[in-house]
Amino acid sequence: MPENDAARGTAGGPAGGDDRAATAPERGSSSPPALRRTLSFRDLIVYGLLFIAPMAPVGIFGTLQAKSGGAVTLVYLVATVAMAFTAYSYAQMVRVAPQAGSVYTYARVGLGEGAGFVAGWMAMLDYLLIPAVAYLFSGIAMHALVPGVHQWVWTALAVVVTTLLNLWGVRAAAVVGFAVLALEIAVLAVFVVAAVAELVAHGAQRGWAAPLTGEGGFSMTAVLAAVSVAVLSYLGFDAIAAFAEEARGAHGPAAGAGQRGADQVARAVITCLVVAGLLFAVQTYLAALLAPMPAAELAAKPGEQGAAFYTTVDASVGGWLHDLVAASKALGAAFAALAGQAAAGRLLFAMARDRRLPGAMAKVDAGSGVPRRALLGAAVVTLVAAVWAARRDDGLDHLSSIVNVGALTAFALLHASVIGWFRVRRRAEVPSVLRHVVVPVIGLAVVVAVIVEASPTAQVVGAVWLAVGLAVLALQYGRGRAGRGGEQAE
């Protein structure tokens, strides 16, 4: 098997050399539909950080503080290292197959058609539901600010506005997203300055090392239990890889832009994870020092955990910062959903282009250069899920309990793809044992551990979704469709 054959992406051509993915095909061309290379390195970082959200720990700060015995900052540092193995595997595979589709494409190349479909199918669950949760967060926050309008109306409005931005074009959405991201970081900076001023003026509520060592004694078991929850804050950095086909090289969309764009994506994935980890560590360290309630007391009062960050801000700085953080979270959640919806559209587009989903979603709009039908399909599913949840008292609990298992399963197949591609399919070369075996095995172990710690509801929903996907795959094999796309990967 020629080594580049397996790397031929869904846009046609081997990884690193073919430029046909740079623009959409001309009318009447027999080339597969492709996306335009318009995104810069900064744009990729914007999409990644938007999806993660710079202040993601706000909602689960209290839970992690209680679980870890007060060592919440150490939890995020360990979680960053744990997710670095997944980021590194993404960086490895995006250079092998720099096309839209992310983990679907990587598993297809590294493990084969069937595994690729399963990876895409499981990732689809999260890419459709994580934005729904984010939209619901936005609706809840806006309803708190404007109680006269029901939260489902705000939720639906957020879906419509961000969908229109995504349909406008990936570059336009990135520009608006950059402004929103800058606002979120500015609010975070205000919190940091206000917290430091409070610490200088009145001192900390506990020891300066407590956020790293815990309160009243260190427990590695407690820290690791909290890490299994904290890694969920990072879901979204992987969405950067979905834009691989639209990333231009450092010198623009010229010859060889496919490989240079892949390098940009690889750098962006790792950079985004590191930046997010630092932001998470700084804000949780300051909040832990100022928190009025000790970790043990917080653990004994589960009802206080959800609002622990806001309670800390109120008690130490004042209500004005509480309102500012809440408003920032409302806007940030909507644009986190924008990035997630855009990634979902690219995943649906890539699977449809390989005839794994209805071919209508493989169309690229000539004006905007985006997969319009795939984006609309993702938006409709997300809208239904988000509005359904917004109209129920327990809607957030239902959605938030199942959003992670799909992505985690896809991560597991990503790590397996690194081993499959570098150790099995490229037998002619001598791959690095550290990079292509040790790193993905550790990453796989981390992901499996988090899946084991997931809620029973998430595990059941994930198993059911997987069973449906396997049934669809069996049906496609029965109709003879599986082998067609596989000709490129063999």
C-alpha positions as CSV (number, residue, x, y, z in Angstrom):
1,M,0.0,0.0,0.0
2,P,1.5,3.4,-1.0
3,E,1.9,5.4,2.2
4,N,0.1,8.5,0.9
5,D,-2.9,6.5,-0.3
6,A,-4.3,6.2,3.2
7,A,-3.9,9.8,3.8
8,R,-6.0,10.8,0.9
9,G,-8.6,12.9,2.5
10,T,-12.2,13.4,1.5
11,A,-11.3,16.5,-0.5
12,G,-9.0,14.4,-2.7
13,G,-5.3,14.2,-2.7
14,P,-2.6,13.1,-0.2
15,A,-1.9,14.9,3.0
16,G,0.5,17.7,2.7
17,G,0.7,18.2,-1.0
18,D,-2.7,18.5,-2.7
19,D,-4.2,22.0,-3.0
20,R,-7.6,21.1,-4.4
21,A,-9.1,21.6,-0.9
22,A,-8.2,25.3,-1.1
23,T,-11.3,26.4,-2.9
24,A,-14.7,25.1,-3.8
25,P,-14.8,23.2,-7.1
26,E,-16.0,24.9,-10.2
27,R,-19.5,24.2,-11.5
28,G,-19.6,21.1,-13.5
29,S,-16.3,19.8,-12.0
30,S,-16.2,16.1,-11.0
31,S,-14.0,17.0,-7.9
32,P,-15.6,16.4,-4.5
33,P,-17.0,19.6,-2.9
34,A,-14.4,21.3,-0.8
35,L,-14.1,24.3,1.5
36,R,-12.1,27.6,1.1
37,R,-8.9,28.2,3.0
38,T,-9.7,31.5,4.7
39,L,-8.9,31.0,8.4
40,S,-5.7,32.3,10.0
41,F,-3.9,31.0,13.1
42,R,-5.7,33.7,15.2
43,D,-9.1,32.7,13.8
44,L,-8.4,29.0,14.8
45,I,-7.5,30.1,18.3
46,V,-10.7,32.2,18.5
47,Y,-12.9,29.3,17.5
48,G,-11.2,27.0,20.0
49,L,-11.3,29.5,23.0
50,L,-14.9,30.5,22.1
51,F,-16.0,26.9,22.3
52,I,-14.2,26.2,25.6
53,A,-15.1,29.7,27.1
54,P,-12.4,31.5,29.1
55,M,-14.5,31.4,32.2
56,A,-15.7,27.8,31.9
57,P,-14.8,27.0,35.5
58,V,-17.4,29.4,36.9
59,G,-20.2,26.9,36.7
60,I,-18.3,24.0,38.3
61,F,-15.9,25.8,40.6
62,G,-17.9,24.8,43.7
63,T,-18.2,21.2,42.7
64,L,-14.5,20.8,42.0
65,Q,-13.6,22.7,45.2
66,A,-15.7,20.3,47.2
67,K,-14.5,17.2,45.5
68,S,-10.8,18.0,45.7
69,G,-10.8,19.1,49.3
70,G,-9.9,22.7,48.2
71,A,-7.1,21.8,45.7
72,V,-9.1,23.2,42.8
73,T,-6.2,24.8,41.0
74,L,-4.2,21.7,41.1
75,V,-7.1,19.9,39.6
76,Y,-7.1,22.1,36.5
77,L,-3.3,21.9,36.2
78,V,-3.5,18.1,36.2
79,A,-6.5,18.2,33.8
80,T,-4.6,20.3,31.4
81,V,-1.7,17.8,31.4
82,A,-4.2,14.9,31.0
83,M,-5.9,16.6,28.0
84,A,-2.5,17.4,26.5
85,F,-2.2,13.8,25.4
86,T,-5.4,14.2,23.4
87,A,-4.2,17.5,21.9
88,Y,-1.0,15.9,20.8
89,S,-2.8,13.1,19.1
90,Y,-4.9,15.6,17.2
91,A,-1.7,17.4,16.2
92,Q,-0.3,14.1,14.9
93,M,-3.3,13.2,12.8
94,V,-4.2,16.6,11.4
95,R,-0.9,16.5,9.5
96,V,-1.8,13.0,8.2
97,A,-5.3,14.0,7.0
98,P,-5.8,17.8,6.9
99,Q,-9.5,17.7,5.9
100,A,-12.8,18.6,7.5
101,G,-14.3,16.0,9.6
102,S,-11.8,16.0,12.5
103,V,-11.8,12.7,14.4
104,Y,-14.1,11.0,11.8
105,T,-11.4,11.6,9.1
106,Y,-8.6,10.5,11.4
107,A,-10.2,7.3,12.5
108,R,-11.2,6.5,8.9
109,V,-7.5,6.9,7.8
110,G,-5.9,5.2,10.8
111,L,-8.4,2.4,11.5
112,G,-10.6,2.0,8.5
113,E,-14.0,2.9,7.2
114,G,-16.1,1.3,10.0
115,A,-14.1,2.9,12.8
116,G,-14.2,6.2,11.0
117,F,-18.0,6.1,10.8
118,V,-18.3,5.2,14.5
119,A,-15.9,8.0,15.5
120,G,-17.9,10.5,13.5
121,W,-21.2,9.2,14.8
122,M,-20.2,9.5,18.4
123,A,-18.6,12.9,17.9
124,M,-21.9,14.0,16.3
125,L,-23.8,13.4,19.5
126,D,-21.6,15.9,21.3
127,Y,-21.3,18.4,18.5
128,L,-25.1,18.6,18.3
129,L,-25.8,18.6,22.1
130,I,-22.9,20.7,23.5
131,P,-24.1,23.8,21.6
132,A,-27.7,23.1,22.9
133,V,-26.4,23.2,26.5
134,A,-24.5,26.4,25.7
135,Y,-27.6,28.0,24.1
136,L,-29.6,27.0,27.2
137,F,-27.0,28.6,29.5
138,S,-27.4,31.8,27.5
139,G,-31.1,31.7,27.7
140,I,-31.1,31.1,31.4
141,A,-28.7,34.0,32.0
142,M,-30.7,36.4,29.8
143,H,-33.9,35.4,31.5
144,A,-32.3,36.3,34.8
145,L,-31.4,39.7,33.5
146,V,-34.8,40.2,31.7
147,P,-37.3,38.1,33.6
148,G,-40.3,39.3,31.5
149,V,-39.1,37.2,28.5
150,H,-39.2,33.4,29.0
151,Q,-35.8,31.6,28.8
152,W,-36.9,29.5,25.8
153,V,-37.4,32.7,23.7
154,W,-33.9,33.9,24.6
155,T,-32.5,30.4,23.8
156,A,-34.2,30.3,20.4
157,L,-33.1,33.8,19.6
158,A,-29.5,32.9,20.4
159,V,-29.7,29.9,18.0
160,V,-31.1,32.1,15.2
161,V,-28.6,34.9,15.6
162,T,-25.5,32.7,15.7
163,T,-26.8,30.5,12.9
164,L,-27.1,33.5,10.7
165,L,-23.5,34.5,11.5
166,N,-22.3,31.0,10.7
167,L,-24.2,31.1,7.4
168,W,-22.6,34.5,6.6
169,G,-19.2,32.8,6.3
170,V,-16.6,31.3,8.5
171,R,-14.3,34.3,8.3
172,A,-17.1,36.8,9.3
173,A,-18.1,34.6,12.2
174,A,-14.5,34.5,13.3
175,V,-14.3,38.3,13.3
176,V,-17.4,38.7,15.4
177,G,-16.3,35.8,17.6
178,F,-13.0,37.6,18.2
179,A,-14.8,40.7,19.5
180,V,-16.9,38.5,21.9
181,L,-13.8,36.6,23.0
182,A,-12.0,39.9,23.7
183,L,-14.9,41.0,25.8
184,E,-14.9,37.7,27.8
185,I,-11.2,38.0,28.5
186,A,-11.6,41.7,29.5
187,V,-14.2,40.6,32.1
188,L,-11.9,37.9,33.3
189,A,-9.1,40.5,33.6
190,V,-11.5,42.8,35.6
191,F,-12.1,39.8,38.0
192,V,-8.3,39.2,38.3
193,V,-7.5,42.8,39.1
194,A,-10.4,43.1,41.6
195,A,-9.5,39.8,43.3
196,V,-5.8,40.8,43.6
197,A,-6.8,44.2,45.0
198,E,-9.0,42.4,47.6
199,L,-6.2,40.0,48.5
200,V,-3.7,42.9,49.0
201,A,-6.2,44.9,51.1
202,H,-7.7,42.2,53.3
203,G,-5.7,39.0,52.8
204,A,-6.8,35.5,51.8
205,Q,-9.4,33.4,53.6
206,R,-7.0,30.5,53.7
207,G,-3.3,29.6,53.1
208,W,-1.7,30.8,49.9
209,A,-0.8,27.2,48.9
210,A,-4.3,25.8,49.7
211,P,-5.6,25.8,46.1
212,L,-2.6,23.6,45.2
213,T,-2.4,21.4,48.3
214,G,-5.9,21.3,49.6
215,E,-7.4,22.4,52.9
216,G,-6.5,20.3,55.9
217,G,-4.5,17.7,54.0
218,F,-3.7,16.6,50.5
219,S,-5.6,13.7,48.9
220,M,-4.5,12.5,45.4
221,T,-7.7,10.3,45.2
222,A,-9.9,13.4,45.7
223,V,-7.9,15.4,43.2
224,L,-8.1,12.6,40.5
225,A,-11.9,12.3,41.2
226,A,-12.2,16.0,40.5
227,V,-10.0,15.8,37.4
228,S,-12.6,13.5,35.8
229,V,-15.1,16.3,36.1
230,A,-12.7,19.1,35.2
231,V,-11.6,17.7,31.9
232,L,-15.2,18.4,30.6
233,S,-14.3,22.1,30.8
234,Y,-11.9,21.5,27.9
235,L,-14.4,19.9,25.5
236,G,-14.3,22.2,22.5
237,F,-10.6,22.7,21.9
238,D,-10.8,19.7,19.6
239,A,-13.3,21.6,17.4
240,I,-10.3,23.5,15.9
241,A,-9.4,20.4,13.9
242,A,-12.8,20.5,12.2
243,F,-11.6,23.6,10.4
244,A,-8.5,22.0,9.0
245,E,-9.7,22.3,5.4
246,E,-10.4,26.0,5.8
247,A,-7.1,26.9,7.5
248,R,-4.6,28.7,5.4
249,G,-0.9,28.4,5.7
250,A,1.2,31.1,7.4
251,H,1.8,32.6,3.9
252,G,-1.8,32.4,2.7
253,P,-3.5,29.9,0.3
254,A,-0.6,29.2,-2.0
255,A,0.9,25.9,-3.2
256,G,1.4,23.5,-0.3
257,A,-1.2,25.4,1.7
258,G,-2.8,22.1,2.7
259,Q,0.3,21.0,4.8
260,R,0.9,24.5,6.1
261,G,-2.7,24.8,7.1
262,A,-2.4,21.5,8.9
263,D,0.6,22.8,10.8
264,Q,-1.4,25.9,11.8
265,V,-4.2,23.7,13.1
266,A,-1.8,21.5,15.0
267,R,-0.2,24.5,16.7
268,A,-3.6,26.0,17.4
269,V,-5.0,22.9,19.1
270,I,-2.0,22.8,21.5
271,T,-1.9,26.5,22.0
272,C,-5.6,26.7,22.8
273,L,-5.3,24.0,25.4
274,V,-2.3,25.7,27.1
275,V,-4.0,29.1,27.1
276,A,-7.2,27.7,28.5
277,G,-5.4,25.8,31.2
278,L,-3.6,28.9,32.3
279,L,-6.8,31.0,32.4
280,F,-8.5,28.3,34.3
281,A,-5.7,28.0,36.9
282,V,-5.5,31.7,37.5
283,Q,-9.2,32.3,38.1
284,T,-9.7,29.2,40.3
285,Y,-6.6,30.1,42.3
286,L,-7.9,33.6,43.1
287,A,-11.4,32.4,43.7
288,A,-10.3,29.6,46.1
289,L,-8.3,32.1,48.1
290,L,-11.3,34.4,48.5
291,A,-14.0,31.8,48.9
292,P,-15.9,32.5,52.2
293,M,-16.9,28.8,52.6
294,P,-14.3,26.2,53.3
295,A,-14.2,23.1,51.0
296,A,-15.4,20.7,53.7
297,E,-18.5,22.9,54.4
298,L,-19.1,23.3,50.7
299,A,-19.0,19.5,50.3
300,A,-21.6,19.2,53.0
301,K,-23.9,21.6,51.2
302,P,-24.3,20.4,47.6
303,G,-27.0,23.1,47.0
304,E,-24.4,25.8,47.4
305,Q,-21.9,24.4,45.0
306,G,-23.4,25.7,41.7
307,A,-23.3,29.3,42.8
308,A,-20.0,29.1,44.7
309,F,-18.0,31.3,42.3
310,Y,-20.7,34.0,42.3
311,T,-21.0,33.8,46.0
312,T,-17.3,34.4,46.3
313,V,-17.4,37.4,44.0
314,D,-20.4,38.9,45.9
315,A,-18.7,38.4,49.3
316,S,-15.3,39.7,48.3
317,V,-15.7,42.3,45.6
318,G,-19.4,43.2,45.2
319,G,-22.6,42.7,43.3
320,W,-21.5,44.8,40.3
321,L,-18.9,42.2,39.4
322,H,-21.4,39.4,39.8
323,D,-23.7,41.0,37.2
324,L,-20.8,41.7,34.9
325,V,-19.7,38.1,35.0
326,A,-23.2,36.8,34.5
327,A,-23.7,39.0,31.5
328,S,-20.4,37.9,30.0
329,K,-21.4,34.3,30.6
330,A,-24.7,34.9,28.7
331,L,-23.0,36.3,25.7
332,G,-20.0,33.9,25.9
333,A,-22.3,30.8,26.0
334,A,-24.1,31.8,22.8
335,F,-20.8,32.2,21.0
336,A,-19.4,29.0,22.4
337,A,-22.5,27.5,20.8
338,L,-21.7,29.3,17.5
339,A,-18.2,27.6,17.4
340,G,-19.8,24.2,18.3
341,Q,-22.4,24.6,15.6
342,A,-19.8,25.5,13.0
343,A,-17.8,22.4,14.0
344,A,-20.9,20.2,13.8
345,G,-21.6,21.5,10.3
346,R,-18.1,20.6,9.1
347,L,-18.5,17.1,10.6
348,L,-21.8,16.5,8.9
349,F,-20.4,17.9,5.7
350,A,-17.4,15.6,5.7
351,M,-19.6,12.5,6.5
352,A,-22.1,13.4,3.8
353,R,-19.2,14.0,1.3
354,D,-18.2,10.4,1.9
355,R,-21.8,9.3,1.5
356,R,-22.1,8.3,5.1
357,L,-25.0,10.8,5.5
358,P,-27.5,12.2,3.0
359,G,-25.5,13.8,0.1
360,A,-27.5,17.0,0.2
361,M,-25.4,18.1,3.2
362,A,-22.2,17.9,1.2
363,K,-23.0,21.0,-0.8
364,V,-20.9,24.1,-0.4
365,D,-22.5,27.5,-0.8
366,A,-20.9,29.4,-3.7
367,G,-21.2,32.8,-2.1
368,S,-20.2,32.2,1.5
369,G,-18.1,29.1,1.0
370,V,-19.7,27.3,4.0
371,P,-21.6,24.0,4.0
372,R,-24.9,25.7,4.3
373,R,-27.2,22.7,4.4
374,A,-25.0,20.9,6.9
375,L,-25.0,24.0,9.1
376,L,-28.8,24.3,8.9
377,G,-29.2,20.6,9.7
378,A,-27.1,21.0,12.8
379,A,-28.9,24.2,13.8
380,V,-32.3,22.5,13.5
381,V,-31.3,19.6,15.8
382,T,-29.7,21.9,18.3
383,L,-32.7,24.3,18.3
384,V,-35.1,21.5,19.0
385,A,-33.0,20.1,21.8
386,A,-32.2,23.5,23.4
387,V,-35.8,24.8,23.3
388,W,-37.1,21.5,24.6
389,A,-34.7,21.7,27.5
390,A,-35.5,25.4,28.1
391,R,-39.2,24.6,28.5
392,R,-38.6,22.0,31.2
393,D,-37.5,22.5,34.8
394,D,-35.2,19.6,34.6
395,G,-34.0,20.3,31.0
396,L,-30.6,21.4,31.9
397,D,-29.9,18.4,34.1
398,H,-31.0,16.1,31.2
399,L,-28.8,17.7,28.6
400,S,-25.8,18.4,30.7
401,S,-25.7,14.8,31.9
402,I,-25.2,13.3,28.4
403,V,-23.1,15.8,26.5
404,N,-19.7,14.3,27.2
405,V,-19.7,10.6,26.4
406,G,-19.8,11.0,22.6
407,A,-16.7,13.2,22.5
408,L,-14.8,11.0,24.9
409,T,-15.6,7.9,22.9
410,A,-14.4,9.8,19.8
411,F,-11.2,10.8,21.7
412,A,-10.6,7.1,22.4
413,L,-10.8,6.3,18.7
414,L,-8.5,9.2,18.0
415,H,-5.7,7.8,20.1
416,A,-6.3,4.4,18.6
417,S,-6.0,6.0,15.1
418,V,-2.5,7.3,15.9
419,I,-1.3,3.8,16.8
420,G,-3.2,2.4,13.8
421,W,-1.7,4.8,11.3
422,F,1.9,5.0,12.5
423,R,2.4,1.5,13.8
424,V,0.2,-0.6,11.6
425,R,-0.6,1.0,8.3
426,R,2.9,2.6,7.8
427,R,4.9,-0.6,8.5
428,A,7.7,0.5,6.0
429,E,8.8,3.2,8.4
430,V,10.1,3.1,12.0
431,P,7.7,5.3,14.0
432,S,8.6,6.9,17.3
433,V,7.5,4.6,20.2
434,L,7.1,7.6,22.5
435,R,5.0,9.8,20.1
436,H,3.0,7.0,18.4
437,V,2.5,4.5,21.1
438,V,3.2,5.8,24.6
439,V,1.4,9.2,24.3
440,P,-1.7,7.8,22.6
441,V,-1.9,4.9,25.1
442,I,-1.7,7.3,28.1
443,G,-4.3,9.5,26.4
444,L,-6.6,6.5,25.8
445,A,-6.2,5.5,29.5
446,V,-7.2,9.0,30.6
447,V,-10.3,9.0,28.4
448,V,-11.4,5.6,29.5
449,A,-11.1,6.6,33.1
450,V,-13.3,9.7,32.5
451,I,-15.9,7.6,30.7
452,V,-16.0,5.2,33.6
453,E,-16.6,8.1,36.0
454,A,-19.4,9.5,33.7
455,S,-22.9,9.5,35.0
456,P,-25.0,6.4,34.4
457,T,-27.4,8.4,32.2
458,A,-24.5,9.5,30.0
459,Q,-23.3,5.9,29.7
460,V,-26.7,4.6,28.8
461,V,-27.3,7.3,26.2
462,G,-23.9,6.8,24.8
463,A,-24.4,3.0,24.5
464,V,-27.8,3.5,22.9
465,W,-26.4,6.1,20.4
466,L,-23.5,3.7,19.6
467,A,-25.9,0.8,19.0
468,V,-28.0,3.0,16.6
469,G,-24.8,4.0,14.8
470,L,-23.7,0.4,14.4
471,A,-27.1,-0.5,13.0
472,V,-26.7,2.3,10.5
473,L,-23.3,1.1,9.6
474,A,-24.5,-2.4,9.1
475,L,-27.3,-1.1,6.9
476,Q,-24.7,0.8,4.8
477,Y,-22.5,-2.3,4.4
478,G,-25.6,-4.3,3.4
479,R,-26.3,-1.7,0.6
480,G,-22.7,-1.8,-0.5
481,R,-21.9,1.8,0.4
482,A,-19.1,1.1,2.8
483,G,-16.7,-0.1,0.3
484,R,-17.0,2.9,-2.0
485,G,-15.5,5.5,0.3
486,G,-12.9,3.0,1.5
487,E,-11.3,2.9,-1.9
488,Q,-9.5,6.1,-1.1
489,A,-8.3,4.8,2.3
490,E,-6.8,1.6,1.2
